[in-house]
Amino acid sequence: MDQRGQAHAGALPLRPLTVAELLDAALALLRTRARPLLAVGIGLALAEQALIYPLRTRAHGYFPNGENTGPWWLMIAVGFATEAVAIAVLGAQAAGAVLPALLGRPVPRPRRSRAAIAGSVAGVAIAAGLTCGLAAYAFLLPWFVVYASLGLAAPAVVVDRLGSGQAVVRSIRLVWRSGLRPGAIRVLGYLGWLLFRLALSLGGITALNAIPRVELGSWTVLAAAACWAVVNAIAYPVLGCLDAVLHLEARMRVEGLDIALGRALRRGEPLEPALAVPR
């Protein structure tokens, strides 16, 4: 371990990380708070599928066929919107555990009511959901920029103690000041889990269709929704943890957070000045 990490005993390294290390760190963070994160992930995944089910039924499946283009794009847009909301909520929850996981001990922070934090997280989640949904409805291309830019907003509410509007602006600034690196890694993580989800759900439908005397109907749509819910219940907490880790790592690269925290730990000084957002 490098000199900056000698004074801490956290589960996460106190230094900038490679892409592979960031993905590993997200899983390590998930393990520190697996039960509550997965419990919330299950609830959000089930709520999402309940919302999308009538849209999927109206669109007659997963693929456009020339007659269902409008309903299909609406289903896609709502799916991207609900995903953004779920990941933002879980990113905020994961951010509550990221500093103890990084430093190996609880970190006293300025007092802020739970209601205020929940309201700011809700504001960030709604903003992320609306913008990602609209970007997806615009033939997906704007979604990549929007999704890449807003991932650090929910962790900024919890770690940086910011309101929803300030957190959104801070996320955009951190991502772009980092040369889009956190955003690119966020998109990479999302696409990796998307491929896994597509393989599981569409593969399951194909397998059912291959069984003699089995006709695809409403019950197979329900089976596909169940597959999506199961994998999303795991994917969303992992992606939320990735956002929390990316937020701290971006601060290390752009603001020298690792140097400030390492110095405070070695000297036994309060950590709050090191964690404060630079003005």
Beta strands, then each sheet from edge to edge (+ up, - down):
end
